[in-house]
Amino acid sequence: MGRGLGFGRRAGDEAPPDKVEKRFTLHSDQLSDRFQQLITSIPLPHFLMSERIINHAKIALGKELSDSIYVTLPDHISAAVNRYKEGIVLPNPLLWDIRQLYKDEFRVGLKANEIVTEETGVEFTEDEAAFIALHFVNAQLGGEIRDIYDMTYLLKAVFGIVYDEYGFRPDDESLNYYRFVTHLKFYARRIVSGEGYGDEDSDLLEVVRFKYPRGYACADRIRAYVQTGKGFHSGQNELLYLTIHIARVMEHPDDKLILTGQCQTSGTALFFAKCRKTTRKFGN
């Protein structure tokens, strides 16, 4: 690797600018402290390998990532490489769920596996790809990694209720399924953070309840589960949107009806009428 920046210099000396190839700037004192501690404990190649994975993720996901990823990912990758070299391979109990709920991030995890194998010769399993994927989910949403695990376990339970109610799994490649998953992610995030949805619309909820009685019953089971298990009160708007998404993905799996953004944001009784007017039907 050649001589390092500190060769021939003493502590406190400035590094020569023409020798600096990369700069890492973290906008949090806490993260900066953790990063500096990490530098002394893991090999530089593991940092560079993690940076390569992060650069790929930024392009693949097309989203802003928290600075925390520059701390959490190298820490995880380095520890995992050492574990595998010692023959310790951990199973991921959420592998199936992560693959279904965070498809883009899971693909990044698989790419990370390729990069790790290429640079270290260590072959990560798909379980490890799923662990890595959650780091990128967390880097998009912020917060602590334990919150992402809480969200994922919660999503798993919610999907279990839906599948139990209807007795089948929908097409997980459909647009309606993708929208349902997206909605549930934000629902789970509100539950974990304790945030409410906003204004209530009881009139519209009654319309939707009458139109989709089974979807509403399923949504109400979810509400009861969340209330009992998490102590979170799901208001009328939560029930409203849960019912609509459940009915759309479970009761009309082949129906390519798409509600516009106007429908999704309206909070008045006019919502349902507008949805019906602005709904478009797409052919195969």
N, C-alpha and C positions, 0 to 999 in steps of 0.2 A: 504493500500500500504506500510505501514511501514515507518520508518524514512528515510528522504532523505539524500543525500550526504552532505548537508549543516547543518545537525543537530549538534548543539553544536559547530559550527565553526563561524568564523568571515569573513567578506568580505576580499578577498585577500589570504585567507588560501588555501593551496594546498589540493585537494581532495585525499583521501587515494586510491592508485592504486588498492588495493584488493577489493575495493567497486565499482569500475567502471565496468559496464556491457557493455556499448555501447559507441563508439566514433564516432562523425560526423566531417569529415574533408572536408571543402570546399576550392577549389583552386582559389577563387576569393574574393578579399577584399570586393567588393560590395555585393556579395552574402552572405558573412560571416556577414556583418553588417545587412542585411535584415533578416537573419536567427536569429541573436541575438534579433532583435526587435520582431520577431515572437514568440520566446520562451516566452516572457513576456505577450503575448496577447492571446494565445490559450492554451487549456488544454493539458497536457502531453499525455493523452490517444489518443488524435487526432493525435499527432505526431507519436506515436507508431503504430496506425492504418494505417497511411499513409505509414510508412516504410514497413509494411506488404504488402500493395498493390504494392509498388515499387519493392519489392523483387519478388513478383509474376510476375510483368511485365517484369523484366529482364529475367526471365526464359521463359516466354511465347513469348516474342518478339525476344529474342536472339540477342539483339543489345545493343550497348553502349548508355547510357543515360546521358545527361548533368547533372551536379551537381544542376542546377537550379530546377530540379524536387523536390529536398528536401525542397525547399522553396515554389514553386508555388502550389504543390499538397496539403501539409498540410493546407496552407492558404485557398485553395478552399474547401477542405473537411470540415474544421472546420466551415467556413462561411455557407456552404450548410446545414450542420447538424443544425445549429442555425436557418437558414431560414425555414427548414422543420418543426422544432418544433414550429415555429411561424405561420405555415400554409401557408407559401409563397413558392409556387412551380413554377419555371420559365419554360416556354416552350422553346424548342430549335428549331429555324427555320431551322437549318441545320441538324436535326436529320436524315432524310432519306439520305441525301448526305454523312454524316459522316459514317453511317452504310454501305454505298456502297463503299466509297473511302478509308476508313481506317478500314477495317474489323477486322484485328488483334487487333488494338488499341481499337476498339469498344467492342470486347470480353473482353479485360482487364477492360474496363469501367463497363461492366456487372458484372465481378468478384468483382470489387471494391464495387458495389452496395451490393453484398452478404456479403462482409466483414463488411461494414458499418451497415447493418441490424443486423448481428450477434453480433457486439460489442456495438451498441447503441440502437438498436430497431427501428431506423429510416429507412423507406423504400424509397430509391431513385427511381425515375422513369427512363425510358430509355432515356429521355431527359437529365437527369443528367449524365448518363453513357456516352452520347455523349460529354458533356462538359468535362468530365474527360478524354475521349479518346484524345481530342485535346491537352491536357497537355502532353501526351506521344508522340504525333506526334511532338510537339515542342521540347521535350527533345531529340528527335533523330536528328532533323534538326538544332537546335540551333536558336538563334534570339529571337524575342519577340512574345508573344502569339498573339498579334494583326496581325502579319504577317501571322500566320497560318490561322486566320479567313479570311484575305484577299485572301490567296491562295484558301481556300475552297469555298468562294463565286465565285472566278474566275473559279475554276473547275466546279462548278455548271452551270455557264453561258456557258462554253465551251461545256459541255455535252448537254445543251439545244440546242445549234446550231447543234450539230451532230444529235440529235434525230429529230430535225425539218427538217433537210436535208433529212434524210432517212425514217422518218415516223414510226420508231419502235425502241425498245430498245433491245440490244443484250443480250445473255446469260451472266449474271454477274458472273457465276461460271466458265466460260471458261478460259483457259490459255491465249488466245489472249486478252480477256477483262482485265485480271490481268496485262498483259504487257502494254496495252494501258493506264490503270490507272497509272501505275508506271511511264510511260513516261510523262504523263500529270502533275504528281506531280512535277517532276523535271523542266518541262516547266514552270509551275506556279511559282516555286521557282526562276527561272531565271528572270521571269517578275517582281516579287516583289523586287528582289535584283538588278535588272537592268543589269544583266550579259548576254553577248552574247553567242552564241553556239560555235563559232570557225570558222574554215576554211569554205569557201563556195564552193559548187560543182554544178555549173549551168548545166553542161552536164548531170549529173545523174538525176537532177531534171526534165529535159526535158523528159528523158526516163520514169520516174515514172509518170509524168504528162500525157504522151501519154497512158500509160498502165492503169492508174486509173483516168480518167477525173472527175468522180463524187467525188472521194476521194480528189482530188486536189481542186476542187471547194469548198468543205466543209472546207478544210484546209485554203483556201484563205479567206473564210468568218471569220474564227477564227482569222486569221492574221489582217483583217480589224477591227474586234471588239477590239482586244488587242491594236492596234495602236490608235484607237479613244478613247477607254476608259481608257487605262493605259499609253499611250504615249510610248509604247515599240515597237521597230522595230524588227519584226520577219524576220530573214534573210532566205536565200535559204535553208540552212541546216534545219532550223526549219520547213519550209514548206515540205521539203523532208521527214523528219521523221514523221511529222504529217500525211502526205498523206499515207505513208506506213502503219502506225498503224491504221488509220481510215479504209482504204480499207481492211486490214486484219480482223478487228473485225466486220465491218459492211457489207462487200460485200462477205465474205467467212466465215460465222458464223459456218459452219460445217466442214470447211477445217482445218485439224490439221497440217498445214505446220509450221515448226519451223525454224526460221533463227538462225544461230549460232552466237556466240559472235563475230566471225571474220566479219560477215556481218554487225553487228551493229556498229563496230568501224571504218571500212574502210571509207576513205574520198575521194576516187578516183572513176573514171568511171568504174574501174574494180570491184567495189562493187557489181553491179547488177549481173554480170556474176558469181562472186564468190558465191553470194547468191543462184543462181540457181543450182550451182554445189553442194553446201554443204547443201541444203535443204533436210530434211528427212521427209517422210510421215509416220505417225503412224496410225495403225488400231484402231478400236473401242475396 
